[in-house]
């Protein structure tokens, strides 16, 4: 992982073999990022994407293997229990140009990934909502 700061923005390059969420958590910890927005593109060869089922309050993860482009990586950074909390969604495209996506649990870079983090001054915690079944922003 390589990155450079420009004011309140970090421009990040991830290289082949690096796992996206792991690297972003390290960057956030090293730089004291407690709140922010994430956007990116790139290429991966392994990803786990989830879909939340509201009726049962459970995630249904699915692993994808093979060449895929990240056509959109979006999400946010906050905190939960004093730790970095990444909430990322992804749209991936396969070799047949089919697009699919959802909540990103993990993704391994196959070529490169270019990500921008827009740091927001402040911090926001999360708390689990029994009613919804998710970790929600705590205001």
C-alpha positions as CSV (number, residue, x, y, z in Angstrom):
1,X,0.0,0.0,0.0
2,X,1.2,3.4,-0.9
3,X,-0.6,6.7,-0.1
4,X,-0.2,10.4,0.0
5,X,-2.2,13.0,1.9
6,X,-3.5,16.2,0.2
7,X,-5.2,18.3,2.9
8,X,-8.1,16.3,4.2
9,X,-7.9,13.6,1.4
10,X,-5.7,10.5,1.2
11,X,-5.0,9.1,-2.3
12,X,-4.2,5.4,-1.9
13,X,-2.8,2.7,-4.2
14,X,-3.1,-0.9,-3.3
15,X,-1.0,-3.5,-5.1
16,X,-1.5,-7.1,-6.2
17,X,-2.2,-9.4,-3.3
18,X,-3.2,-6.8,-0.8
19,X,-6.6,-7.1,0.9
20,X,-8.6,-3.9,0.7
21,X,-10.3,-3.7,4.1
22,X,-7.1,-4.8,6.0
23,X,-5.1,-2.1,4.3
24,X,-7.6,0.7,4.8
25,X,-7.9,-0.2,8.5
26,X,-4.2,0.1,8.9
27,X,-4.1,3.4,7.1
28,X,-6.9,4.8,9.3
29,X,-5.2,3.6,12.5
30,X,-1.8,5.0,11.4
31,X,-3.3,8.4,10.6
32,X,-5.9,8.8,13.2
33,X,-8.8,8.8,10.7
34,X,-12.0,8.4,12.7
35,X,-14.6,9.6,10.2
36,X,-14.6,9.8,6.4
37,X,-15.9,8.8,3.0
38,X,-14.4,6.2,0.7
39,X,-14.5,5.8,-3.1
40,X,-12.4,3.7,-5.4
41,X,-11.9,1.6,-8.5
42,X,-9.6,-1.3,-9.3
43,X,-9.3,-5.0,-10.1
44,X,-9.6,-8.0,-7.8
45,X,-9.5,-11.7,-8.2
46,X,-11.2,-12.7,-4.9
47,X,-14.1,-11.0,-3.1
48,X,-16.7,-11.7,-0.5
49,X,-19.9,-9.7,-1.0
50,X,-22.9,-9.8,1.3
51,X,-26.6,-9.1,1.0
52,X,-28.6,-8.2,4.2
53,X,-31.9,-10.0,4.5
54,X,-34.1,-7.6,6.6
55,X,-36.7,-10.3,7.5
56,X,-34.1,-12.5,9.3
57,X,-31.6,-9.7,10.1
58,X,-28.7,-11.8,8.6
59,X,-26.1,-11.2,6.0
60,X,-25.8,-13.8,3.2
61,X,-22.1,-13.7,2.0
62,X,-21.0,-15.0,-1.4
63,X,-17.4,-15.5,-2.5
64,X,-16.4,-14.7,-6.0
65,X,-13.2,-15.9,-7.6
66,X,-11.7,-14.8,-10.9
67,X,-10.9,-11.6,-12.8
68,X,-13.2,-8.8,-11.7
69,X,-13.2,-5.0,-12.1
70,X,-14.3,-2.8,-9.3
71,X,-16.6,-0.4,-11.2
72,X,-17.5,1.3,-7.9
73,X,-16.3,1.1,-4.3
74,X,-18.2,3.5,-2.0
75,X,-18.6,3.7,1.8
76,X,-17.7,5.3,5.0
77,X,-15.4,5.2,8.0
78,X,-16.5,5.5,11.5
79,X,-15.8,3.8,14.9
80,X,-17.3,1.1,17.0
81,X,-16.0,0.2,20.4
82,X,-12.9,2.3,19.9
83,X,-12.0,0.5,16.7
84,X,-12.0,1.6,13.0
85,X,-15.3,0.6,11.4
86,X,-15.4,0.4,7.6
87,X,-18.8,0.1,5.9
88,X,-18.1,-0.5,2.2
89,X,-20.2,-1.5,-0.8
90,X,-18.9,-2.6,-4.1
91,X,-20.1,-3.1,-7.6
92,X,-18.0,-5.7,-9.5
93,X,-18.0,-6.7,-13.1
94,X,-17.0,-10.1,-14.4
95,X,-15.4,-11.1,-17.8
96,X,-18.9,-11.2,-19.4
97,X,-19.5,-7.6,-18.3
98,X,-22.1,-8.7,-15.8
99,X,-22.3,-6.4,-12.8
100,X,-23.1,-7.5,-9.2
101,X,-22.5,-6.1,-5.8
102,X,-23.4,-5.5,-2.2
103,X,-21.7,-5.2,1.2
104,X,-18.0,-5.8,0.8
105,X,-16.5,-8.1,3.4
106,X,-13.1,-8.7,1.8
107,X,-11.4,-8.3,-1.6
108,X,-7.9,-9.2,-2.8
109,X,-6.3,-6.9,-5.4
110,X,-5.3,-8.7,-8.6
111,X,-3.6,-5.7,-10.4
112,X,-4.1,-2.4,-8.6
113,X,-6.8,-0.5,-6.7
114,X,-7.0,3.3,-6.5
115,X,-8.9,4.7,-3.5
116,X,-9.6,8.2,-2.2
117,X,-10.5,8.8,1.4
118,X,-12.1,12.1,2.3
119,X,-11.5,12.7,6.0
120,X,-14.2,14.4,8.0
121,X,-13.1,16.3,11.0
122,X,-14.7,14.6,14.0
123,X,-15.8,11.1,14.9
124,X,-18.9,9.1,15.0
125,X,-19.6,5.9,16.8
126,X,-21.8,3.0,15.9
127,X,-24.2,0.9,18.0
128,X,-26.0,-2.3,17.3
129,X,-29.7,-1.9,16.7
130,X,-31.8,-4.8,17.9
131,X,-34.7,-3.6,15.8
132,X,-32.8,-3.4,12.5
133,X,-30.1,-5.9,13.1
134,X,-27.2,-3.7,12.0
135,X,-24.6,-1.4,13.5
136,X,-26.0,2.0,13.0
137,X,-24.5,5.5,13.3
138,X,-24.9,6.7,16.9
139,X,-25.7,10.4,17.1
